[in-house]
Amino acid sequence: MRTKLMLIALLGLAILPCAGQKSGATQPQAGSRVQDRLDVGLLFTEKWSKITNTTAYYFTMPGGAVELSYNFKKYDNRWSIVADVQGETATQPPALGYGLNQFTVVGGPRYTVWRKSDTDPRSANIFLEAFFGGMHGWNSMFMNSQGGAKSAASSWSAQMGAGLNLPLDKKWSWRVAQLDYIATDLPNSANNFQGDTRFSTGVTYHLGAVAVETPLTLACAASPASIYPGDPVTITSTAAGLDPKLNAIYSYTGSGVTGNGATAQVATGALGPGTHMVNCGVKEGKPGKEGLEMGQFAASTASFAVKAFDAPTINCSANPSTIKPGETATITASGMSPQNRPLTYSYSATSGSVSGTGASAVFSSSGAPIGSIAIVCYAKDDKGQTAVANTGVTVVAPPPPPPPPPAPEIAVLEKELALHSIYFPTAKPTAQNPEEGLLASQQDTLATLASSFEKYLTYKSSAHLILAGHADPRGTAEYNQALTERRVNRAKTFLVERGVPAGNIEVQALGANDELSADQVKKLIEDNPELSAADQKKMLAKLPTIVLANNRRVDVTLSTTGQQSTRIYPFNAKDALTLLSPQSTAKQPVAAEKKPAAAPNPKK
C-alpha cells in the first residue's frame, strides 16, 4: 500500500507543470477577486503508527477523512479555516495482537505558500496547515502505568503538515499528496505519547464560486505634458474596477498639487526647469475604512516637464546716426520675450550719456570727442535673462567756414587754365622707348597747360593736376594697363620738364576702362567747333577708326575746382593722320623745347 501511495504522489508531481492549463471555463481572468467560498475534501489516508514513541515497530492504519475548508478573506485567497474529521482502523497487527480504531476531529488554519496563478484559487497550489483537536480510540487495549487496561480512551490531537492540489475542472481538484505529523497522548503504559505520520490523497469539491471581477487599477496623466513656469497643469486619475457599492477616495502628492477628486491641479510658478512627478492613489471601502483590505488600493504616477523661459531678443537703432558736438540722437530699442515676460530696458555709451529707461532713450553728445560712439542696449525680463544689441552714432566736426571769395587774379587764371585731353598714336609709347609718342601738337597743348598752372600755383600751392590715361580696347587688359601707365608718365615727365613740380601731379592708369562709346564719340564730333559740317560728315564716315583714336588719350582734371579737360580731337593738327592711324607708326622725332617763348593757342 505504501508503494502505491508514493507512486500516486510522484504522478502528481510529474504533471504539476501542466496544472492550470485547463479550458477557459476553469481559468478566472487575471486580477479576479475571490469571494467567500466553501470546499469539501474526501481523502483516503494511510497512517504509520507506533505503540509508543520509543518503539521501533510501526504498524499501518488505513482510513479516510472528510474536511471542510472555508476561505473567509474577500481579497486574499491564501488563508482558509479547515475542519477535518478522520477515521482509521488496524485489525490485529502482529505487534499489537489486538485491533485499534481511531476517530479524530481537528481544525485550524491552512495557508497556501505557492500558487500557479495568484488570481485563480483553483490553480495548482502547495499549502501548509496546523490543526488541533481531539482523538478517540476504541476496540483496543490501552494500558496505564499501573498495569490496568481499558478498551477505549481519548486524547488531544495536534496535526501539522503540507499538501499539493491540482485542478481537474471548475468544480473538482485532486489532492495529489498530503503528509501530516500527528501527536497524541493515548495511554500506552510508557510515556503516553504517540507521534504518527499520515499520508493522504483524494479529491476536493468546490461549493463556493469564484467571482471574476476587474482588478482595481489607476491610470494617472498630466495635461499639458510640457509647460513654462506658472502655466497650470491638470492631473487626471482614471480608476478601473471600482466597486460602486463602496466609497472611493483619491489622493495626490507632489510639489504644488491640490485636489482630492478624480482631477487635481498643480501650481507650477515655484517649480524649476526639469521633470516633475505627481504620485496618484485611489482607495475604496466602507466610509472610514477605505483601503484597509487587500485589493482596495491602487497607485500610479504622472509626470510633466517644466521648460526654462526663452531669453528675450532686442534690436537697437540711433536716429540720426551722425550728429555734431552737443547735439542729441534718439535711441530706439525693440525687445521681445517669446513667452511675453515683462521687459525693462537700460543703456550704456562709451562716451557722452544716455538718459531713459524705456524702449526709447536720448543720447547726448555733450563732452563726447569727435568720432564713433558705441551704444549698447539691454532688455532684461523678470527672470533675469538679458538680451544685448549694439548701435552707435558718429560725432562729426562742424563744417569749416566758407572760404573767402577768390582774388580776381585767381578767377582770371582759372578761366585761362583751359584743359584739353592729350592724344597718342596707336601703341605709343612702347616699352622699349617710353619717351616716344607725344607728338608736336600735343606737346604744344601740354606746354600751354604747364605755363598757366605754374602761375596758378603761386595762389594755390596745394592744387594738383590729375592725369588719367586711357587706351583703345584692342589690347589685353595687362597690355592696356601698362600702355596707359607709359602715357600718363610721359605726359607727367613733359610737364615736369616745363617747370611743374612733380608733387603737384597725380597719375592714374585706367587701361581700357571708361571707354568712350561710338555714340559718345559721334556727339563729340558733332559738338567740335573746329569742324565744318562737311568735315563732320567725313569724320562720321570713318567712325570706327575715330572711336579708337578718341580712346588713346590722357584726360586732365584740376583738383581745386574739379574742372575736367575737354575732349576736342585735333583733327586739324599737322600730325592728325599719325594720331588717327589704327596701325602703329614709326617714331617721329620732335624738337624738344624746355620752355617755349610764347604759348600757342590751345584750340589749334
Sequence and secondary structure as in RCSB ss.txt:
>XXXX:A:sequence
MRTKLMLIALLGLAILPCAGQKSGATQPQAGSRVQDRLDVGLLFTEKWSKITNTTAYYFTMPGGAVELSYNFKKY
DNRWSIVADVQGETATQPPALGYGLNQFTVVGGPRYTVWRKSDTDPRSANIFLEAFFGGMHGWNSMFMNSQGGAK
SAASSWSAQMGAGLNLPLDKKWSWRVAQLDYIATDLPNSANNFQGDTRFSTGVTYHLGAVAVETPLTLACAASPA
SIYPGDPVTITSTAAGLDPKLNAIYSYTGSGVTGNGATAQVATGALGPGTHMVNCGVKEGKPGKEGLEMGQFAAS
TASFAVKAFDAPTINCSANPSTIKPGETATITASGMSPQNRPLTYSYSATSGSVSGTGASAVFSSSGAPIGSIAI
VCYAKDDKGQTAVANTGVTVVAPPPPPPPPPAPEIAVLEKELALHSIYFPTAKPTAQNPEEGLLASQQDTLATLA
SSFEKYLTYKSSAHLILAGHADPRGTAEYNQALTERRVNRAKTFLVERGVPAGNIEVQALGANDELSADQVKKLI
EDNPELSAADQKKMLAKLPTIVLANNRRVDVTLSTTGQQSTRIYPFNAKDALTLLSPQSTAKQPVAAEKKPAAAP
NPKK
>XXXX:A:secstr
 HHHHHHHHHHHHHTGGGTT   GGG   TT     EEEEEEEEEEEEE SSTT    EEEEEEEEEEEEE  SS
  SEEEEEEEEEEEE   TTTSS EEEEEEEEEEEEEEEES TT TTS EEEEEEEEEEEEEESS EE TTS EE
S EEEEEEEEEEEEEEE SSSEEEEEEEEEEEEE    SSSS EEEEEEEEEEEEE S        EEEEEEESS
EE TT  EEEEEEEES  TTSEEEEEEESTTEE SSSEEEE  TT  SEEEEEEEEEEEESTT TT STTSEEEE
EEEEEE      EEEEEEESSEE TT EEEEEEEEE TT   EEEEEEESSSEEE SSSEEEEE TT  SEEEEE
EEEEEETTS EEEEEEEEEE            HHHHHHHHH   B EE  TT S SS TT    HHHHHHHHHHH
HHHHHHHTT TT  EEEEE   TTS HHHHHHHHHHHHHHHHHHHHHTT  GGGEEEEE TTTT   HHHHHHHH
HH TT  HHHHHHHHHTHHHHHHHHTSEEEEEETTT  B B    TTSTTHHHHH SS          SS SS  
 TT 
